[in-house]
Amino acid sequence: MSAHRSLNPPILIDQRQSMDHPAQDHPVSHGQPTPLRLLQLTDLHLFADPAEHLLGITTRLSFESVLARALDRTPVNGLILTGDLVQDESAVGYSYLAERLEATHLPFFSVPGNHDHHDLMRQSLSNVIPGAMALRRLDGWNLIFLDSSDGGLDSGRLGPKQIASLSDLLDAENTPTIVFLHHHPTPIGSAWMDALKVVDGEDLLDLCDRHPQVRGIVFGHIHQEFQDDRCGYQLLGTPSTCVQFLPGSVDFAVDQTPPGWRELLLHPDGRLTSQVIRLESYEEMPLQHASGY
């Protein structure tokens, strides 16, 4: 399913915003404020039809289960959605998602994936990046959002303009920074999936290598957990809220592990810590012998 990509030049949005909550939701321990807790939700693959499924998983049901469980862990300061939000490119699917996110009363930010329809996504969801790059400044951290979708392709591409814009920003500021995008910029050890990574991902990695304020590059797309360290920052891939892919597979293969999400802790001293959390169990099982979708 193709992504409909705008041909706008890179746009940098500098939005100064605080995610601080009232004191009871943002406690102080031993005189030090607690870190910001952001939840990354990715690869929802929702449909207009609430009963529609992807590879045996009813994606609205799995998303609702993940969202409810994730919000049980308080305090939560914001939600990050890293693409492939609506599988059937339907306005109804995006409207449903917007209603559920707004009902949380939390700030949320989103980037498109290869299965997203850009125009419909922007019409329904607030805080979607309006062009090729966006910046959000939050309580002493910079969150940078990149658009890695590449027209009708399942692989990703950032392009020289977006890389140049990111380079200018990182040269200008040394604020602790996390970069978010949909596609993985580095191989994860799964041959079929690595053919679908960001084709110019090394340009992104080389740029971040030279800027010590970068604390992490966080992505979806791979439907599995991934973590690696590189030049002082973390590379973090996150499970889908629906079906999972089998790690280390040569060809397309599904995994039987439950849906999940990633919790990101942004510490006041500039440290980034995170963990993947999964549902303890989930009643549906994916189609074990599926060869694709």
Secondary structure, DSSP 8 states (H G I E B T S, - for coil): ---B---------EEEE-----GGGS-EETTEE--EEEEEE----B-SSTT-EETTEEHHHHHHHHHHHHHTSS---EEEEES--BTT--HHHHHHHHHHHHHTTS-EEEE--TT-BHHHHHHH-TTB-SSSEEEEEETTEEEEEE--EETTEEEE---HHHHHHHHHHHHH--S-EEEEESS-SS--S-HHHHTTSBTTHHHHHHHHHT-TTEEEEEE-SSSS-EEEEETTEEEEE---SS-EE-TT-SS--EE----EEEEEEE-TTS-EEEEEEE-S--S----TT----
